[in-house]
Amino acid sequence: MTDLSHLRADFPILGRQVNGQRLVYLDSAASSQKPVAVLEAMDEFYRTSYANVHRGAYALSGEATDAYEHARATVARFINAASPREVLFTRGTTTSINGIATGWGAGRLQPGDRILLTVMEHHSNVVPWQLLAARTGAELVYAPLTDRYELDLEALAALLDERVAIVSLTGMSNVLGTMPPIRQVADLAHQAGAVVVVDAAQLVPHAPVDVQSLGCDFLAFSGHKMLGPTGIGVLWGRLPLLEEMDPYEGGGEMISEVRLHESTWAPVPQKFEAGTPPIVEAVGLAAAIRYLEKVGMAEVRRHDVALTRYALDRLQEVPQVTVYGSDNVERRGGTVSLTMADIHPHDLATILDDQGVAVRAGHHCARPLMDALGIPATARASFYLYNTTEEVDALIEGLHRAGELFGVA
């Protein structure tokens, strides 16, 4: 297993205790912890370089603008965008997908068109399309999963016809860890004339991503799941599509000319960044990316695979545990959702918390998936580069403790 345990010293919060126990943080799919390098970059910028960007004819504003645009270039390099202009800063993945639905879809879809999703999507990749369908008269259709919790490609291909205008799917399920073959889906979708959107909120933090080789048209992710701050995300899109796309938010900065009854838009990317942007958050995101690049995304991925394999092996020791997700660790991420006998997942999470182990419990903003699985909720442990096999052992011990308390044998 790739040993990244030395990185734990970079994350101050991992040294604290919870309920008298050493914190075992296994909820990175919800939000990751932050290394000192990110905290210091943001603090230093606030202390020495803060000003609004793009608007000031003075030195401090110029420095802030340079830092903000350097962050854009850093993101572009990280995902191999063809140009920094293809990188839009947003509030997060949710805002990005809503922006595509509004800016791209609202003026193009009409009754009879279809939007194709999968049943494992996060609500952020369901509700914006529901709103768009209600607004335009388009129809939502869903590709199912196989009995191995993977995307049913045959069923998806059967749904892909000339009526499908948009295909939007996760790059990595936040519940199952499933990683659909994005390039294969994109090729099928493009043959049908559809635009492809990828919710990469889980994918970008955990695996190398090259948007040019993925074959998608739009891709969205959030800073806070990849060691960066909250309040910032990225919407990447192919430049010709962004130039055609309508702005989804109006205000200052995104305009070229404003008259009493009409306005013209600034060039991409400014056209989509109305108002004061997340300046310091962009600095923090750039620092997070530099940290990940120093570790190496291939190393991050190898660590996730090894830790997930170890966790799945150890979970077999726990009585009456059901794991939801593929047993092929090479085709899934480091997210493990489970139930245990008839113990409610919230009770499991509470017992684990008493042992210092932090996991998520609930439907994980994926109610359609829970309905498809026939369960109301799961307990979810999710790993990142700072987690260790010893922390998986603590999870297993906590589950055994829950079994003892509830009489599960």
C-alpha positions, 0 to 999 in steps of 0.5 A: 500500500502507498504509505502517505501517513507522513502527510498527516502532520500537515493536517492540524485537525487530525491531532485533536480528540473527540469524546476522549478518543483520537479523531478518526475522520472518515467523511471526506466525501462530504468535505475534506480536511485542510493542510497547513499549506492551504490555511497559510496561503489564505491567511497570508493573502488576507494579511498582505495582498487582499483587494478586489480584482479586475477593477482597481488601478492600484498596485494591491488590486493588480497583485490580487488580480494576478493571484486570482488569475494564477489560480485559474491557470493552476486549475486549468493545468490540473485538469489539462484544460485547453485554456485557462479561459475554459475555467469558470470559478463558481460557488461549488459543484451545485452552482456549476450544474445549475449554471449549465442547466440555466445557461446552456439548457434553458434556451435550447431544450424544448418539449420532446427533448430528453435529459439522460441521468443515472439513478446514482446521481447526487441531488445536485445532478438531479434537481437542476435538471428537474427544474429545467425539464419543468421549464422547457417541457423536456423529459427526464430519463434514467439509466439503471445500475447492474446488480454489481452496482455499476452503470448499466451501459447496455440500458444507457445505450438503448436510451440514447437516441436523437431525443436526448439533448443532455447526458449528465452523470457522476464521475464517481458516486458519492454513495457507491464509489462507482466510477462510470466509463466516462469516455465510453459514455461520452462517445455514445452520447456524442454519436446521438448528438447530446452534450455531456456533463460530468459531476466530478465533485468526487472524481477530481479530488481522488484521481488524475483527470484530463478533461481533453481525454475524458471526452465530456463537454462540461465538468464541475467540481468543488474546492472543499472536497479536495483540501481547499476551502468552501465557497469555491468550485469550478465549471469547466467547459469547452470554449466554443460551448461557453462562448455560445452559452448564455450567462446564468447570473447578471451583475457587475464584472460580467458585462461589456456595456450596460444601457438602460434597456440592454447589455452586452457581455464580457468575454469568457470567462468573465461573462460567467463571474458576476459580482465580486468573485471568491478571491481568497478561496481561489488562492486557497484552491490553488494551494490545495492543487499544488499540494495534491500535485506534489503528492501526485494524483496517481499516488492519491488514487493508488492509496485510495484503492489500497485502503478501500481494498483493505476496508472491504476485506476487514468488513467481511469480519463484521457480522451482518454487514451489507456493503453497497458498491462494487467489489472491484476496487479498480473501478470504484472510489474510496467510499464505502456505504454499509448497513448492519443488521437492523441497526439504523445508520444514524445509530451506527454513526452515533456509536462510532462517534463515541469511539472518535470515528466520524462517518456520515449517515443518511441518504447522502443527497441520493434519495433516488439511489436509496429507493433503487437499493430498497433502503432508507439510508446507509452509514458511509465511511470515505477515505482520503490521502490522510487516512490509514489502515489503523483508522480502518481498524478503528472503524471495524472495532467501532462496528463490532462495538455496535454489534455488541450493544445491539446483540448482533452476532 
